[in-house]
Amino acid sequence: MTSQPAVSVIIPTFNRANFVRQAIESVLQQQFQDYELIVVDDGSTDETRAVVETLGPRVRYLYQSNRGAAAARNFGVRHAGAPWIAFQDSDDLCTPDHLESLYGHVRDHPDCGLVFGNGAYLNGPEHNRETIIPAKKSRRLQAAAVGLQDLFAKSIVRLQASIILKSAYDSVGGMDESLRICHDLDLFFRISMSFPVKYLDRVVFFYRKHQGNITRNEELRLTENIKVIEKLLSDFPAARDLIGRHTVARRLAYRYYRLAKGRWKRNQLPSALEAIDAAVARAPYSLKYRAYRYRWGALRN
């Protein structure tokens, strides 16, 4: 190893003592060894610190009071000494060639701000597929440059599957700490508007699904997804035309519709009507959205 590592691996964690050891060990077992490993404990109240401290001097432990995953990642980046950043979640696992694959790809594409790969499911296939990004789409993404429209079409980038140029991360302002779930998508949008993005058709991490996954909070996930899209359009007006105005409106309308249905099921009628109104405003010719608006409005009266 050189005095300055090539990659800083950052693992934020909060009360994941039961998973964090495996996540750290999957980094320590990397074939590529020119890295530093920083674990940011975001105010855990369980045995996280004790677990981390048993794993030896290669692991650098940092602690902050609980401020959320985005703040923990920004805190880790501020203490990172490498020109490239790789994030890992404390409940997922790296493949042994995770860093070798991603860093090897950025050496071949030094102008990139971000390179990302595919992931698989730790407990076997889900959604009738082996990988998070379907195989056919994965091959297509590697064959061509990744554009904003690719990132927008479906949230294909996983933070755990990426390596990010630190200067690019810093130049776009890091992660938005007001976001709890969609801070990664927001970051990827902003990086893609300023730097080339590449994709590697290779599985580089395993996703662990469990009851503690914050993404299971659908209300929060949908409201933040809407916020991130509207923030993109506000900060980068050209994004609407790059993606396509109809595509933007359709996605926002669908997010508001899903939000409305969830609120309706929870008997939150006024806020459900507010959300379905927003869906109709963005997709005024959708008979489905109008039908829901008419039906719920009639029940309210």
Disulfide bonds with the S-S distance in Angstrom:
none
